[in-house]
Amino acid sequence: MPDLRSALRPLVDQPASAPPPLADVAARAGRRRAQRRTRAGVVVVLVVAGLAAVGVTAGGGDDRPGDVIRTDGPVADAPATTAPPDGRVGPGPGIGAGPTTTAAPPTTAADVPTPPAPTTVPTPPATTVAPPAAPTTVLPPDGPHEPFAGIEAEAHDDAGGPVAAGAAGGAAVDVGGGGWLAFHDVRFGDGLATHVEAVATPGPGAGDGAVLELRLDDVASPAFATITVPAGGGATTLSTFTSAAIGGDHDVYATVASPRSGTVVTLDSLRFVS
């Protein structure tokens, strides 16, 4: 123990050294802060480089820079990022970060061109085309007929059986056995016809049994007058009395009967007498 005290006494007996000046202390503290900032910057650089390397690996797995994302719109070049003014280190050229791709802005309704409005073609008005008219047989109008002034045979309103225009150019009508002519709206009025006259020419079917009969309102009604048509001869007036006085307005049917074929009578006109 005495030897240890002897050994340490020279150190204890030395005078205490003076503390370092404040300027030196401040300078050393500033250098330490600068060293810490430098180390922090290096750490940031290393971290950024590592992230960039990870991005390259994820983008393609080779030494090419990261794939650029393609969009439908134009891609603007990313501006270079410079270090902030406070001395911190950020991503920028030369740090190892891949090229920055700026995504195209989303398409809005204003960017989509408006399609032109559909053109409305006016529908032409429907045109009704009338079918071609069927050939019409021109007949004299239905009545009225004046019985006391005389009724022309060609002015009949209807006909049936063997009936044809006569050789006189339609001024008379050829009627064979079983044929008939109708005259509508014959206006007797208060005249009360009691006698009838027929201007006619006998035909090849005339003779015994050939008759011209007059009927009221129906072709099958009983005859109110019967005129015998003799064989041979030219145009003549055949007449007979009626079975009763005829008055008022009626349809009159002239029917022809004969045991022989061919034209029985060529009828020109009928006239009633009161």
C-alpha positions, 0 to 999 in steps of 0.5 A: 500500500505505501508503494502505491501511494508513493507511485500516485503522489507525483500525479496528485501533486501536479498543478491542475490544467486550465479549462479549454477556451469557449471558442474551441468548445464551440468549434468542436461542437460545430464540427461534430454537427457537420459530421452528423449532417454529412452522415445523415445525407449519406444515409439518405443517398444510400436509402434513395439508391436502394429504392431506385434499385428495387424499382429497376428490379421490379420494372424488368429484372435487367439493367434497363431503367424502369418501364415507362407507363404508357397512357393514351394521352401525351406524356410530359417529361418529368422536371428534374428534382433539385435539392431543397434550399435547406441542404436536405438531399432529395431525388434528382438527376445523378442519384440513381432514381429511374425516370419519372413518368407523369400519368395523363390527366383523367379524361373528362366529359369536356375532353370527349368530342360530342358526336354530331346530332343525328340528321332527321330525314323528313318522311315523305307523305304517304302517297296512295296510288289508286288501282287502275279502274276496271273497265266500266260499261256505260249504261243510261241512268236509272229512270225516271222514265215517262211512260206516256211520252214513250220509252226507248228500248236502248234506254233500259236500265238492266237486262238479262238472257239473249239480249244484244244491240240491234242492227240499227246501231243501238237504236233498237235491241234484239231480244231472244226467247228468255231475254228481258229488259228492265226500265226502273222508275217508270212514273205513271202517276195518276195517268192510269195507263190502260193500253200499251204500244210496242214499235218492233220488228219480228225476228227469226224466232217470231211466229206462233207462241212468240210473245212480248209480256210486260210485268210490274216491279219484278221479272217474275211477277204476273204479266199485266200486258201480253203482245203477240209477235207474228212471224215475218214483216218489217217494223210495225206497231204492236199494241194491246190493252192492259189487264188493269189501269196502271198508276203510280211509280213502278219498275217495268220489265219486258220479257220475251218468250218463244218456242224457237231460237234466235231473235224473237223481236227487235224492240224499238220503243214502248208507249203507254196510253191512258 
